[in-house]
Amino acid sequence: MSTLKDRLSDGLYGAGWATVKKLPEPVAAGLGRRIADFAWKRRGKSVLRLEANLARVVPDATPERLAELSKAGMRSYMRYWMESFRLPTWSKERVERGIDIKDVHHLREALASGRGVVLALPHLANWDLAGVWVTRSLGVPFTTVAERLKPETLYDRFVAYRESLGMEVLPHVGGSAFGTLARRLRAGGLVCLVADRDLSASGTEVTFFGDTARMPAGPAILAQQTGALLLPVTLWYDDTPVMKGRIHGPVDVPESGTRAEKTSVMTQALADVFAGGIADHPEDWHMLQRLWLSDLEERPDTGAVAGTPGAETAGAATDGVGTAGAATDGVGTAGAATDGVGTAGAERGGERGE
């Protein structure tokens, strides 16, 4: 059964890339809204999880308001996919018409000085579009990390897709990715990581909208070990076709404390910036998976605790999101996006002196 789902998922994504990029933009946008509304009306696990997460972001929202937000959230999510399927066909001029980033000087000045930079961002709006803007408009290549998906053919599609956009993509496996990222940063390069959800089950605990969650330690540890500048980024959509964004001021490495203490402080600072961007535009946060530790309760069907190794891989099996979700819930996966490096990988990379 899983093999059939894998093939179906791979086929669906392949069809998306092949078909959507050929459609006129208004047609693609309308198709995305219809798919989003269909998925929202089905009230599947992904939509219910999105609403549960949004309830934490907007705690005073009525059930009616949460429903409005989740519907808008699904539309925003499908806008991400419709845009992403079309990005390989976009010219530099089209990319520049579709995005407006504020405070770019933080990035330009650091790179001009020869210093490495880590851009860390949450699952807001369209991080792939932001990446294309970096490679094509700024002319700056960068390295990122991608969750290894099943089937392997689907992972290969995502890697080929992002490499076609000018990104160097490393698999999220062990400590090897961390070592390569560290080398790129020491050489004055740019690393971009989506970092609002830990995939290693060994991330750094942060307070996020009043409760405890784990976020990747990688961005903070990379900044400490390489001297790179750590810059948070937030993105959002508005009522125009242009995605907006902001590169925030740097998260500094504390002058005192152990590495673990410094990592905790820096990761919390990232979480605070992310929370501000998400609170301003909750409908653009594509978090259709469990995030807070209090939501990672024991699963009676498996006896495993979600969030521990083997219990939940990017929410695919248990949350109805991910490659299985594409087939069963009518929803794709934000987890297929680039992601932060977890503590385990960072530690192994550090032990090798990379």
N, C-alpha and C positions, 0 to 999 in steps of 0.2 A: 504493500500500500504506500509506504513511504517513497519507494522508487517511482511509483506512478505520480505521486504528488510532486516529487522533485522534477520529473519530466514536464509536468503541467506547468509548474512555476517557471522553469527555464523557458518553456515555449511562450508563456504569457509575456514575460519580460522581453523576449526576443521579438515577439509580435509588436510590442509597444515601441521598441526602438525602431523597428522597420516601418511601422505604419504612421505613428504620430508625427514623426519628423517630416513626413510628406504632406501633412494636412496644412491648409491655411491656418495662420495663428488664431483667428477668431473661432474657427471650427474646433481646433484642438482645445482651446480654453473652454468652449461650451461643452465639449465631450467630457473634460475633466470635472466640470460642475455636475453633470448628470451622473457620472460614476460616483462622485462623492455623495450626492444626495441619495442615491440608491443604497450605498453602503451604510449611510447614516440611518436610513429608515429601517434597515434590517436589524439594527440594535444588537449587532454581534459583539463578541468579547472585546474587540479592539475599540469600538466606539464607547462601550461602557467603561473601559479602562481609561480612555481619554477623558471622559466626563468625571471620573473619580479623581484623576490628576488635576483637572481644572478646578474641581471643588476645593482643592487645597490652595490653588493660586488665587481664587476669588471666593473666599470662605463665606462671604455674606450673600452670594448669589442665590436667587430662588431657583427651584427646579426648572422653571420656564427659561430663566436666564442661562442656566447651565446647558439646556437643550439648544438654545440659540448659539452659545459659544461652541458647543461640540459640532453643530452643523457647519458653522463658519470654519471651525478647525479642520474638518474633513475637506472642505473646499480648498482651504489653504494648502493642505497636505497634497491634494491632487494637483493643485497648481504647481507645486514643487515637481511632481512627476511629469506633468505635461511639458514644463519648461526644460527639465533635465533630459527628457527624451529628444528634445529639439536642439539642445545646446551644441552638439557637434556640427550643426549646419549654420550656426550663427557666426556672422562676421565680427571683426573687432568693433566695427561701428554699431552693429546691432547689440552687442554686449554692452557697450557704453551707453546706449539709449535705454537699456533695461535696468540700470543700477546706479545708485547715487550713494557713495560712501563718504561720511564725514570724518574729519580729523585724520586724514591719511598721512599727515606729516609724522605721526608717531612711527609709522612703518618706514616711510621714505628715509627719514633721518637716521634711523638705526642701521638700515641696510647700507646707506651711503658711507657710514663710518666703518663698515666692515664687520659689524657686530651681528651675530646670528639672532634670529627672531623666531619666537614661538607664538603663533596666533591660535588662541583657544576660544572656541565658540560653542554655544548650545545648539540643539536641534531646532533652530528658529528659521523660518522662511526657507531660503534656498542657498545652502552652503556651497553647492556645486557651482551655481552662478557666481557666487563670490570668488570661488577658486578660479574660474575662467577669467573673471575680471583681473585677478592678480597676474595670471600668466599672459593674457593677451593685451590688456590695457596698460598695466604697469611693466610688462615684459620681464617679470620675475618668475623663474621656475621655483617649484617648492616640492617638498616631500611630505607624504601623509601615510596613514596606516588604514587598512581596510580589514574589517572583520571577515574571516574566512567562512564563506557560506557553503551550504549544501543545496543542490549538487555542485560539484566542482566546476561544471560548465557554467553555472550561474555566476560563481565567483569570478571565473575567467572573463565573463562578459563585463562585469563591473570594473575589473582591472583594466581591460582593454579600453573601455569607455573613458575612464578617468585618465589613462595615459594618452588617449587621443586628444584630451583637453589640455595637455601639457603638464600633468602631474606625475611625479614619481610615486608609485604605490607600493607599500611594503605590507606583507601579510601580518596580521595580529597573532603571532606565534612566538611564545617564549620570550627570551631576552634579545634575540637577534635584531628585532626591529628597533629596540631602544639603542643598541650600539650604533646602528646605521644613522639614526636620527641625531645622535650625539656627534658623530663625525661630520654630518652636514652642517650642524650648528657651529661647530668649532671652525669650520671653513668659511663662516660668514653667511651661511645659507638660511633659507626660510623653511619652517616646518609649520603645517597647519593641522590642528587636531580638534575634532568635535569631542567635547570633554564634559558633558553634563550627565553621563551615565557610565558607571564602571562595569567593564565586561569581565574583569578578572576575579571578582568576589573577594578581592583583597585591597580595595581602594581606600581612600582616605574618607573618614566620616566627616560630614559637614552638617550644619543646620541650614535647612532649605525650606522656606515657607513654614517655619515653625516646627519642623520635625526633622529627624535624622535620615540622611541619605548618604550613599557612598558615591564619590566621584574619583576619576582617575588621578593618581599621584604623578603620572608621567610628566605633564607640563611643568609642574613645580620642580621636580627633580632634575629635569633637563636644564631648566634655567639655572639651578644651583650648580650643577656639575660642569656646564659649558660656558657660563657667563652670558648666555643669551638673554635677550629682553623678552619678557612674558607680557603679551598684550591681549586682553580680552576683546572679543568682537561680539556685537549683537546685530541682528538683522530683523527686518520686519517688512510686511506689505502694508500698503494703504489703499485708498480708493483709486489709485492710478496704476498704470501698467508697469511702473518703475519700482523695483525693490529698493528699500532704503537700508542703510547700515551705518554703524559707527565703530571706529577703532578707539577703544578707551585707553586711558593712560596706563602706564606699566604697573604691573604687580611686582613690587620690589622684594628682593630676598632679605629677610630680617637679618639684622647685624649679629644677633646672638641666638643661642639655642642649638639643640641637636638637629640633625638633618630631619628627623621625624617631626620635631616641633616646627621647624621652618616650613616643611611641606604642609603641615596642618594649617598653619597661618595663611600660606599662599593659596592653598586650595579653597579655603573658606573665603578668601578675598575674591577669587574667581566666581565662586558660587553666589556671592552677594551681587556681583555685577550681572551675572546671568539672571538672577532673580529679578533684578530691576528691569531688564529687557523683557523678560517673560511676563511680568506683571503689567507692563505697558501694552503688550500685545499678546495676550494669552492665546488668542485663536491661532497664532502663527507658531505655537510650540508643538512640534510633532512628536509628542511623547505618548505613544500608544502602548506602552509597556509599564510594568511595575518598576517603581523607582525607590520609594521610601522603604526603609527597613521594616517598618510596622506593617507594610503591605506584603512583605515576603514571608507569609505564614507557611506553615507546613502544608504540603499538598497531600490530601488523603489518598489519592490514587497512586502515588508513587512512594510516599513515605519520605520524600526528599524535601528539603527546605529550599525554596526558590532563592536564588542568589548565591547558593553554594555550588561548587564545581559539579557539573553534570545535571543540575536541577533545572536550570533555565538558561539556554543559550540564546541571548538576545530576544528572549520572549517567544521564540518561534513555536515551540511545541505547546506551551502552556497558556500563552496569552493570545493566541490566534493571530499573532503578528509574525512577520518574517516570511521565509519561503513557503512554509505551510500556510501561513495566513493569506498569501496571494491566491491560493487555490480555494481555501475554505471560507474566508471571511470577506472576500472581495476587496481586500486591502493589501497594499504592498508593505515594504519594510523600511522604516527609518534606520533600523539597525544595519542595513546594508551600506550605510554611509560610512565615511571615514570616522575613526574614533580615537579617543585618547589612549595612551599606554598605561596599563594598570601597574600597581605597585610591584607585583611579582616580576614582571618583565623589566621594570626599571631597576629593581634590586639586582637581578642577574646581570643586566648590562653593566651596572656599576661595579659588580664584583670582578668583571673582566677588565676593568679600567678603561672602558670605552667612553 
